[in-house]
Amino acid sequence: MNNLRSTVAIVWRIAIPYFRSEDKVAGRTLLAAVIAIQLALVAIDVLVNKWQNRFFNALQEYSWDVFVWEIGVFVVLATAAVLLAVYQLYLNQWLQIRWRNWMTQHYLETWLDQANHYRMQLTGDAADNPDQRIAEDIQMFVQNTLSLTIGLLGQIVTLASFVVILWGLSESAPLIILGKELPIPGYLVWGALIYAIFGTALTHWIGSPLVDLSFQQQRFEADFRFNLVRTRENSEQIALLRGEGAERGRLLDRFGSVIGNWYQIMSRTKRLTAFTQSYSQAAVIFPYILVAPAYFAKMIPMGGMMQTASAFSSVQGALSFFVTAYRTLADWRAVVARLDGFERSIESAATLASQPHTVDVVHVADKDSIDLAQLLLKLPNGLPLIAADGFSISGNESTLVTGPSGAGKSTLFRAIAGVWPFGSGSISVPAHTKLMMLPQRPYFPIGTLKAAIGYPAEPDTFTSDKVKDALTAVGLPQLADRLGEEAHWNRMLSLGEQQRLGIARALLHRPQYLFLDEATASLDEPSEARLYRVIAEQLPETTIVSIGHRSTLHAFHDRRVELIRDGDRFSLRPTDQAAAADAAAGSGGS
Ligand SMILES: Nc1ncnc2c1ncn2[C@@H]1O[C@H](COP(=O)(O)OP(=O)(O)OP(=O)(O)O)[C@@H](O)[C@H]1O
């Protein structure tokens, strides 16, 4: 029960924002229309039930005129039912796509907001495969929430309407057992109720493991798909390493989980279907058995018996809603749990950035330096990585950061960019200043070359001439004629070419601070030197901060700082101090 209550609370939390959003008028109107049609359909069911009484009595009494009239009545009722069903589905689908559209936009916004997507990965992300949650789970959530709630509402109204009819029929067709009349008021209603309670309890007992199995199935499917995408993305490496065999094994391993879980679902579903099918087959005959004695005792006519059977099946059907919808309910609860986990994961990634014991990145007006104060960067597991205090990167003073591999140079850049939350202390950066980070392997979205270079700006932000100039400046004039070509540029260009494109991006964006994290390391030294000269010429106002291991880079920077080991962490020191520290350590050791 608690479980059900918490699921309903979660569904409410996930579903209600749409009906309060800017699209609320359309959403609420469509929902109201779908509900109104559902109620109208129940009303038609009630009319058809009463019609059955008249129709079968006309048959029994060989009354041709009444028979023809009732056929006409049926045609009208059936036509109305068909039209209502068609428009209910149409409006339902319309509501689904609007709701899904809103939820997808909302999820994309919060997931991509303030690097939440990145922090979610860092924290070991409880929400696996966000792609699946956004692409598939939202769609399933919207579709199943609508079908289940509208279905449930329809069944409640059906129940209320038919219980009254069935109660009345119980009086005209009293219960007769072994020739004796048993005066139980509303016995047909009680019969339907006991039948449905028994069915629901057994269904739940047999089917409850399906919720977990369904959750796992969706996860395994998403894992398998994600690994296929990774194989496709890294196909060159796999081909060069002859890794196809290993890859096949790994993929089949993942697929094995899909299959294994599916077999469990099959076996559970088989048991559940065996029960639900027997249950609904028995439900066809059950009301006839109850009222047959009264019919054969000639206490009710044929029409009365047919009406009773149909009313009984409506009440029993409504009461057995959970039996028939169990499989959908199991899938739906799994989807609800997955979306809930995703929302929580985004929320904790967002709060992680603003917690008191994290790195505080403050934007200060009227200053032109980046200052690190009492900064201690940590790994996600809490171990210290880098300490820096009273350290500044002044505007217009280019800095080269060096240090051993794994010392935390890239992490320092991540912290300055405001995406590394683990640690304490503060980093103040000038307000309204454009910082740009260029990693060793720049990212280019799949699309036109022009859009890929200008990323993350809108594709038309830079004129084609400007982009061509930038390409020529970085030594890629041969790409200048291909600006409109769509491709997967990360896969198509060499790493050196990608790094040149990265610099072209910086030339277009003209940031005040440009952080180059081994962003030219794949180029030969003369080409690297040429690129640094181009940056200095074309971006004279830009402060360069580089990470690099080559000594040839020294010439292009005003000062050097080094990360040197200091106990369990690395400290940031200007190289003259670092050299002194090294010398001291050396003399101490000898
Ligand atoms: N997401 C992460 N989760 C856990 N540990 C991480 C994560 N990112 C980085 N690290 C660890 O932090 C340490 C510093 O990594 P970082 O990439 O900053 O080093 P680096 O000095 O730039 O190294 P290199 O010169 O080899 O590029 C490494 O030990 C790395 O394994």
The ligand as a Gaussian input file, in Angstrom:
#p B3LYP/6-31G(d) Opt

LIG

0 1
 N       36.002000      11.646000     -13.357000
 C       37.006000      11.225000     -12.609000
 N       36.794000      10.325000     -11.644000
 C       37.800000       9.891000     -10.873000
 N       39.077000      10.298000     -10.985000
 C       39.349000      11.200000     -11.930000
 C       38.336000      11.719000     -12.796000
 N       38.909000      12.602000     -13.640000
 C       40.224000      12.632000     -13.316000
 N       40.491000      11.791000     -12.313000
 C       41.791000      11.520000     -11.703000
 O       42.351000      12.746000     -11.314000
 C       43.732000      12.749000     -11.485000
 C       44.150000      13.966000     -12.279000
 O       43.649000      13.844000     -13.578000
 P       43.977000      14.966000     -14.661000
 O       43.322000      14.569000     -15.937000
 O       43.639000      16.285000     -14.100000
 O       45.553000      14.823000     -14.770000
 P       46.577000      15.570000     -15.707000
 O       47.607000      16.194000     -14.830000
 O       45.875000      16.494000     -16.642000
 O       47.170000      14.327000     -16.485000
 P       47.811000      14.214000     -17.967000
 O       49.058000      15.047000     -17.988000
 O       48.127000      12.750000     -18.068000
 O       46.757000      14.657000     -18.922000
 C       44.088000      11.443000     -12.192000
 O       44.616000      10.557000     -11.224000
 C       42.758000      10.952000     -12.702000
 O       42.721000       9.550000     -12.701000

